[in-house]
Amino acid sequence: MENPTTAVALLMARLVALTRDEEGMSTVEYAIGLIAAAAFAGLLFVIVNAPAVMGALTGLVQRALTPAG
């Protein structure tokens, strides 16, 4: 039979290893990053398609392409 102190030490070492194990974390982080990127893209799409923003961007491009004179 194992010494109770050794068994507790082994159990504690295993618990520490489990709390530090990051296997699978990259998949979760990747999924969260993908969701955040999609949400940001959707927000940007809504903002750019707003009439006020579209008019401002159109005016900016027209001024940039008009020769100075």
VOBA-1610 file (N, C-alpha, C; in pm, whole numbers, padded with zeros to 5 digits, always signed):
BEGIN
Met+00084-00119+00000Met+00000+00000+00000Met+00088+00125+00000Glu+00042+00228-00071Glu+00117+00352-00081Glu+00107+00433+00046Asn+00210+00510+00069Asn+00211+00603+00181Asn+00106+00710+00152Pro+00020+00745+00248Pro-00083+00848+00225Pro-00023+00982+00184Thr+00093+01015+00237Thr+00156+01141+00202Thr+00198+01140+00055Thr+00250+01027+00007Thr+00288+01014-00133Thr+00165+01021-00223Ala+00056+00957-00182Ala-00066+00959-00262Ala-00121+01101-00273Val-00116+01176-00164Val-00163+01315-00166Val-00072+01399-00255Ala+00058+01377-00246Ala+00153+01452-00329Ala+00129+01421-00477Leu+00105+01294-00510Leu+00078+01258-00649Leu-00053+01320-00697Leu-00153+01319-00612Leu-00282+01380-00647Leu-00266+01530-00669Met-00191+01595-00582Met-00169+01740-00596Met-00092+01770-00725Ala+00008+01688-00756Ala+00085+01709-00878Ala-00004+01691-01001Arg-00092+01593-00997Arg-00184+01570-01110Arg-00282+01686-01124Leu-00334+01738-01015Leu-00426+01852-01021Leu-00358+01976-01076Val-00234+01999-01036Val-00159+02113-01089Val-00138+02095-01239Ala-00105+01973-01281Ala-00084+01948-01423Ala-00213+01969-01502Leu-00326+01930-01446Leu-00454+01949-01515Leu-00491+02096-01527Thr-00459+02175-01427Thr-00492+02318-01435Thr-00401+02392-01531Arg-00285+02336-01557Arg-00191+02402-01650Arg-00200+02345-01791Asp-00275+02240-01809Asp-00289+02177-01940Asp-00373+02266-02029Glu-00316+02308-02142Glu-00387+02399-02232Glu-00423+02331-02362Glu-00428+02200-02361Glu-00465+02128-02482Glu-00608+02164-02521Gly-00628+02201-02644Gly-00759+02240-02692Gly-00787+02389-02680Met-00704+02460-02608Met-00726+02603-02591Met-00710+02677-02723Ser-00619+02633-02807Ser-00599+02704-02933Ser-00725+02697-03020Thr-00797+02587-03015Thr-00920+02574-03092Thr-01026+02670-03040Val-01039+02682-02909Val-01137+02773-02850Val-01098+02918-02880Glu-00972+02949-02864Glu-00925+03085-02893Glu-00946+03119-03040Tyr-00921+03022-03128Tyr-00942+03043-03271Tyr-01090+03070-03299Ala-01177+02993-03239Ala-01321+03012-03260Ala-01368+03148-03209Ile-01321+03188-03093Ile-01360+03319-03039Ile-01306+03431-03128Gly-01183+03417-03175Gly-01126+03517-03266Gly-01203+03525-03397Leu-01246+03411-03447Leu-01324+03408-03571Leu-01459+03475-03553Ile-01524+03450-03440Ile-01653+03514-03412Ile-01635+03665-03397Ala-01530+03706-03328Ala-01505+03849-03311Ala-01474+03916-03445Ala-01398+03850-03530Ala-01367+03906-03662Ala-01493+03918-03748Ala-01580+03818-03742Ala-01704+03823-03819Ala-01795+03934-03767Ala-01801+03950-03635Ala-01883+04058-03578Ala-01828+04194-03618Phe-01697+04210-03616Phe-01636+04337-03655Phe-01660+04365-03803Ala-01650+04262-03887Ala-01676+04279-04030Ala-01822+04320-04054Gly-01915+04259-03981Gly-02056+04296-03995Gly-02081+04439-03951Leu-02020+04479-03842Leu-02035+04616-03794Leu-01976+04716-03894Leu-01859+04684-03946Leu-01797+04771-04045Leu-01882+04781-04171Phe-01942+04671-04213Phe-02030+04671-04331Phe-02150+04762-04309Val-02210+04755-04191Val-02327+04839-04161Val-02286+04986-04158Ile-02172+05016-04098Ile-02127+05156-04088Ile-02096+05213-04226Val-02022+05137-04308Val-01983+05187-04439Val-02104+05203-04531Asn-02205+05121-04516Asn-02323+05131-04601Asn-02424+05234-04553Ala-02397+05302-04444Ala-02486+05410-04399Ala-02478+05524-04499Pro-02592+05587-04531Pro-02591+05693-04633Pro-02494+05807-04604Ala-02483+05850-04481Ala-02393+05961-04448Ala-02247+05922-04472Val-02210+05804-04432Val-02072+05758-04451Val-02044+05736-04599Met-02141+05677-04669Met-02123+05653-04812Met-02103+05786-04887Gly-02180+05887-04852Gly-02164+06018-04914Gly-02029+06081-04884Ala-01985+06068-04760Ala-01855+06123-04722Ala-01742+06053-04795Leu-01750+05921-04805Leu-01646+05847-04876Leu-01646+05880-05025Thr-01764+05892-05084Thr-01773+05927-05225Thr-01713+06065-05250Gly-01744+06162-05165Gly-01687+06296-05178Gly-01537+06296-05163Leu-01487+06217-05070Leu-01343+06207-05047Leu-01272+06150-05169Val-01328+06045-05227Val-01267+05983-05345Val-01273+06079-05464Gln-01386+06149-05480Gln-01397+06244-05591Gln-01295+06357-05578Arg-01279+06409-05458Arg-01180+06515-05436Arg-01038+06464-05462Ala-01012+06339-05424Ala-00878+06283-05445Ala-00848+06262-05593Leu-00950+06232-05671Leu-00929+06204-05814Leu-00943+06328-05901Thr-00992+06438-05848Thr-01005+06561-05926Thr-00870+06631-05932Pro-00826+06665-06054Pro-00696+06734-06065Pro-00703+06874-06001Ala-00596+06912-05935Ala-00588+07044-05871Ala-00572+07148-05981Gly-00642+07257-05964Gly-00626+07354-06070Gly-00677+07485-06040
//
